[in-house]
Amino acid sequence: MATSTTQKEWQRAIEALPATPNKIPAFFLAHGSPFLAFPESEANMHGRLSPYAGPTGPLAMFLKDFGPALLKKYQPKGIVVFSAHWETFGTRLVTDYGDENPLLMDYFGFQPSMYKLKFKSKGNANLSQRIVQLYNEAGQSARTTSKLEARGEDGRGFQGPGLDHGVFVPFKLMFGEELADVPIVQVSIDSSLSPEKNWALGKAVAQLSLYTESLTKLFLTRSQYPMYVIRAIILRPCVECLLQADKRKQAMVNLVQHPGFRASQPREDHFVPLYVAAGAGEGGSVRVVTRLYGAPTFAFGV
């Protein structure tokens, strides 16, 4: 299997994805840290991890290649996105933000420029209602939420409407400061963090012609032994179980029992979007688009 860790390798992997606009895969990708959105002049403000995790690092380069390629290859009519930073218990919330999606700056302690970031996009009421309908048909509770309503607990205690940084930070790199023609709708993950329940979230919307773009992030810590290094321990068994077509679901559910899982994921909010993407692409094959250290991207349902 190719490592897909260099630009040439991931460009080849992206090119090799089948161009199927009527059956778009579900993508799991790393949303990175807010470092990605730093101005390049401030890229080295946060120590030795900044060159890797920042705006000139490999994840930033990958996202800048990946976004335009997705639009060209699949010509999507909309993007449905699940982020690690929006959780609700019981009822799924689905954004219906109208002509412009607000941004929720759900981080703190950064320089002023980080609170002036721009990513302009729109919602789509018909798409939002269709998602709610699909969940209801699957026996799950769901409703829309507008920009007049705080969207609920996001796992960090931030309240308010808007796309969180797990969406607008990578999308800003993928699509520039404005994505005018493709509406974006965000859906909350299940705060139980259950692999089975979050798998079911993806499966319920699998029939959408545009599947889920599921995001997770490169988890950084001030620990002497950086957490993203520990995360790499679980990457190989993760990839191995994804490629087991006949036993994929059970193998992925069993990942939480891996000896390195809890060290890798002190709280698995940044892991469960993988189950959402896998549920959306259940039954199809899986492609490894990139195996960037601590920030892999997978395509489900290819």
CORSUL-V810836 format. One record per pair of residues at least 4 apart in sequence whose ideal C-beta (glycine too) atoms are under 7 Angstrom apart, sorted by the first residue. I is the first residue (numbers start at 0). J is the second residue. D is the distance in Angstrom with one decimal. If there is no record, write none. Layout:
i-><I I>
j-><J J>
d-><D D>
This chain:
i-><0 1 2 2 3 3 3 3 3 3 3 4 4 4 4 6 6 7 8 9 9 9 9 9 10 10 11 12 12 12 13 13 13 13 16 16 16 16 17 18 19 20 20 21 23 23 23 23 23 24 24 24 24 24 24 25 25 25 25 25 25 25 25 25 26 26 26 26 26 27 27 27 27 27 27 27 27 28 28 29 29 29 29 29 29 29 30 30 30 30 30 30 30 31 31 31 31 31 31 31 31 32 32 32 32 33 33 33 33 33 34 34 34 34 35 35 35 35 35 35 35 36 36 36 36 37 37 37 37 37 38 39 39 41 42 42 42 42 43 43 44 45 48 48 49 50 50 51 51 52 52 52 52 53 54 55 57 57 58 58 58 58 59 59 60 61 61 61 62 62 62 62 63 64 65 65 66 66 66 67 68 69 75 75 76 76 77 77 77 77 77 77 78 78 78 78 79 79 79 79 79 79 79 80 80 80 80 80 80 81 81 81 81 81 81 82 82 82 82 82 83 83 83 83 83 83 83 84 84 84 84 84 84 84 85 85 85 85 85 85 86 86 86 86 86 86 86 87 87 87 87 87 88 88 89 90 90 90 91 91 91 91 91 91 91 92 92 92 92 92 93 93 93 93 93 93 93 93 94 94 94 94 94 94 95 95 95 95 95 95 96 96 96 96 96 97 97 98 99 99 100 100 100 100 100 100 101 101 101 102 102 102 102 103 103 103 103 103 103 104 105 105 105 105 105 106 109 111 116 117 118 118 118 118 119 119 120 120 121 122 122 122 122 123 123 123 124 125 126 126 126 127 127 127 128 128 129 130 130 130 130 131 131 131 131 132 133 133 133 134 134 134 135 137 139 144 144 146 148 149 149 149 150 150 153 153 154 162 162 162 162 164 165 165 166 166 166 167 169 169 170 170 171 174 178 188 188 188 188 188 189 189 189 189 191 192 192 192 193 194 194 194 194 194 194 195 195 196 197 197 197 198 198 198 198 198 199 199 200 200 201 201 201 201 201 201 201 201 202 202 202 204 204 205 205 205 205 210 210 210 211 211 211 213 213 213 213 214 215 215 215 215 216 217 217 217 218 218 218 218 219 219 220 220 222 224 224 226 227 229 229 229 230 230 230 231 231 232 232 233 233 233 233 233 234 234 234 235 236 236 236 237 237 238 238 240 240 240 240 241 241 241 242 243 243 244 246 247 247 248 249 251 251 254 255 259 260 261 264 264 267 271 272 273 274 275 276 276 276 277 277 279 279 280 280 283 283 283 284 285 285 285 285 286 286 287 287 288 288 288 289 289 290 291>
j-><287 8 8 290 8 9 12 287 288 289 290 8 289 290 291 10 60 11 12 13 61 64 288 289 14 64 15 286 288 289 64 65 68 288 72 286 298 301 301 72 23 73 74 208 73 75 208 209 210 210 280 298 299 300 301 201 210 211 213 276 279 280 299 300 212 213 276 296 298 213 215 272 273 276 296 297 299 214 296 58 215 216 217 294 295 296 82 165 168 169 214 215 216 35 52 58 168 169 216 217 294 52 216 217 219 106 109 113 164 168 45 49 52 53 53 54 58 59 168 169 172 113 116 168 171 41 42 44 53 54 112 54 55 110 49 53 54 55 49 50 49 49 52 219 53 55 56 56 57 56 58 217 219 59 59 59 61 291 62 217 291 294 63 172 64 65 289 291 66 169 172 173 172 68 69 173 70 173 174 71 72 73 181 209 208 209 123 126 181 182 184 209 181 183 209 212 130 184 186 204 207 209 211 166 183 185 211 212 214 186 188 211 213 272 275 163 165 166 185 214 165 214 215 216 268 269 272 105 153 154 155 163 164 165 150 153 163 185 187 188 152 153 154 187 188 190 268 91 92 151 187 190 190 191 140 140 141 142 134 139 140 141 186 187 200 142 144 150 151 187 127 130 131 141 143 144 184 186 100 122 127 144 184 185 122 124 127 143 144 145 100 101 122 145 146 122 146 121 119 121 120 121 122 161 162 183 146 160 161 118 161 162 167 157 159 160 161 162 163 114 153 155 157 163 164 164 113 115 171 176 167 170 171 176 176 177 178 183 182 127 182 183 184 127 182 184 128 129 130 182 184 131 143 184 132 143 133 134 184 186 204 135 141 142 143 136 137 203 204 139 141 203 141 203 203 148 150 160 160 158 159 160 159 160 157 163 268 166 167 183 185 168 214 216 170 185 214 171 173 214 174 178 176 178 183 197 200 271 272 275 193 196 197 200 196 267 268 271 197 198 251 252 255 271 274 199 252 200 271 274 275 202 248 274 277 278 203 278 275 278 205 211 274 275 276 277 278 279 278 279 281 211 279 210 278 279 281 279 280 300 275 276 279 272 273 275 276 272 269 270 272 273 269 227 293 294 226 227 230 269 226 227 225 226 226 228 229 230 293 259 262 263 234 263 293 292 293 259 263 237 257 259 260 263 238 290 295 239 240 254 257 241 254 242 287 247 250 251 254 247 285 297 285 247 250 284 250 251 277 252 253 274 277 260 260 263 264 265 269 270 271 275 276 277 278 279 280 297 299 281 299 299 300 299 300 299 300 301 301 297 298 299 301 298 301 295 297 296 297 298 295 296 295 295>
d-><6.8 5.7 6.4 5.5 4.4 5.0 4.9 6.0 6.6 4.5 5.2 6.3 6.7 5.6 5.8 6.0 6.0 6.5 6.5 6.2 5.7 6.7 6.3 4.2 6.3 6.0 6.2 7.0 4.9 6.6 6.7 6.4 4.8 6.3 6.5 6.4 6.1 6.7 6.5 4.9 6.7 5.2 5.0 6.0 4.7 6.2 6.5 5.1 5.4 6.1 6.0 4.2 5.9 4.9 5.1 6.5 3.7 4.7 6.7 4.5 3.6 4.2 4.4 5.4 5.0 6.8 6.6 6.6 5.5 4.6 6.9 6.4 5.2 4.0 6.6 4.6 7.0 6.0 4.2 6.1 5.7 5.9 5.4 3.5 7.0 6.9 6.8 4.4 6.1 4.6 4.1 6.4 4.5 4.3 6.4 5.0 6.5 6.1 5.7 5.0 6.6 5.3 6.2 5.8 5.4 5.3 6.2 6.1 5.8 6.0 6.4 6.0 4.5 4.5 6.6 6.0 6.7 5.4 5.4 6.9 6.2 6.6 5.6 5.0 6.2 4.8 5.6 6.9 5.6 5.3 6.1 5.2 6.0 6.7 5.7 4.3 5.4 5.5 4.9 6.7 6.5 4.8 5.2 5.9 4.5 6.9 5.9 4.7 7.0 5.7 6.9 5.8 6.3 7.0 5.1 6.4 6.2 5.6 6.4 6.5 5.9 4.9 6.5 5.7 6.7 5.8 5.7 6.3 6.2 5.4 4.1 5.0 5.5 6.3 6.3 6.1 6.8 2.6 4.9 6.2 5.8 5.8 5.7 4.6 6.8 6.3 5.9 4.9 6.3 4.8 6.6 5.4 6.0 4.8 6.4 5.8 6.6 5.4 6.4 6.3 6.3 6.3 5.3 5.5 6.4 5.1 6.9 4.9 6.6 5.5 5.5 5.7 4.9 5.3 4.8 5.6 3.5 5.2 6.5 5.0 5.5 6.7 5.3 6.3 4.8 4.4 5.7 6.1 5.0 5.8 6.9 4.2 6.7 4.3 6.6 5.1 5.9 6.6 4.6 6.7 6.1 6.6 5.1 6.0 5.5 3.7 6.7 6.5 5.2 5.2 4.1 6.1 4.5 7.0 6.0 4.2 6.3 6.3 5.5 6.4 6.9 4.0 5.9 5.6 6.9 6.7 4.7 6.1 6.2 4.6 5.0 5.0 5.6 6.1 5.0 6.9 6.3 5.2 7.0 5.9 6.7 6.2 5.5 4.7 5.8 5.5 4.1 4.0 6.7 5.6 4.6 6.5 4.1 6.8 4.9 5.7 6.9 5.5 6.5 5.9 4.8 6.4 5.7 6.9 5.2 6.0 5.4 5.4 3.9 6.4 5.0 5.8 5.1 6.4 5.2 6.9 3.4 6.6 4.9 5.4 5.8 6.0 4.0 4.9 5.6 5.8 3.8 6.8 6.8 4.9 4.3 5.8 4.5 6.1 6.4 4.2 4.7 4.8 5.2 6.5 5.6 6.8 5.9 6.6 3.6 6.5 6.2 6.3 6.6 6.1 5.3 6.7 5.0 5.3 6.3 6.9 6.5 6.7 6.5 6.4 6.0 6.3 4.6 6.1 6.1 6.2 6.4 5.3 5.3 4.3 3.6 5.3 6.3 4.0 6.2 5.0 5.5 4.4 6.3 4.5 5.4 6.4 6.9 5.4 5.3 6.0 5.2 4.2 5.0 6.9 5.7 4.8 5.1 6.3 5.8 6.0 6.6 5.8 5.9 6.4 5.4 7.0 6.4 4.3 7.0 5.8 6.7 5.9 6.4 6.5 6.5 4.6 5.3 6.3 5.5 5.1 6.2 5.2 6.3 6.0 6.7 4.7 6.6 6.8 4.9 6.6 6.7 7.0 4.5 4.3 5.2 6.3 6.7 4.4 6.2 3.9 6.3 6.2 5.1 6.4 6.6 5.7 7.0 4.0 6.0 6.6 2.9 3.6 3.9 6.7 5.7 6.5 6.2 6.6 7.0 4.8 6.6 4.6 6.5 6.3 5.9 5.7 4.5 4.0 6.8 4.9 3.8 6.1 4.7 6.7 5.1 6.8 5.6 5.7 5.0 4.7 5.3 5.9 6.4 5.9 6.9 6.1 6.2 4.1 6.0 6.5 6.9 6.4 3.8 6.8 4.8 5.3 6.9 4.6 5.0 5.9 5.9 4.0 6.3 5.6 5.8 4.8 5.9 4.6 6.3 6.9 6.3 6.3 6.3 6.7 5.8 6.5 6.2 6.6 6.2 6.6 3.4 5.4 6.3 6.4 4.8 6.2 6.1 5.1 5.1 6.5 5.2 6.1 6.9 6.3 6.2 6.6 6.1 6.2 5.5 5.4 5.9 6.8 6.7 4.8 5.7 6.9 6.4 6.3 6.2 6.5 6.4 6.9 5.1 6.7 5.4 6.4 6.6 2.6 2.8 6.5 3.6 5.6 4.9 5.9 6.8 5.5 6.9 4.4 5.1 6.9 6.1 4.1 6.6 5.7 6.3 4.8 5.1 6.3>
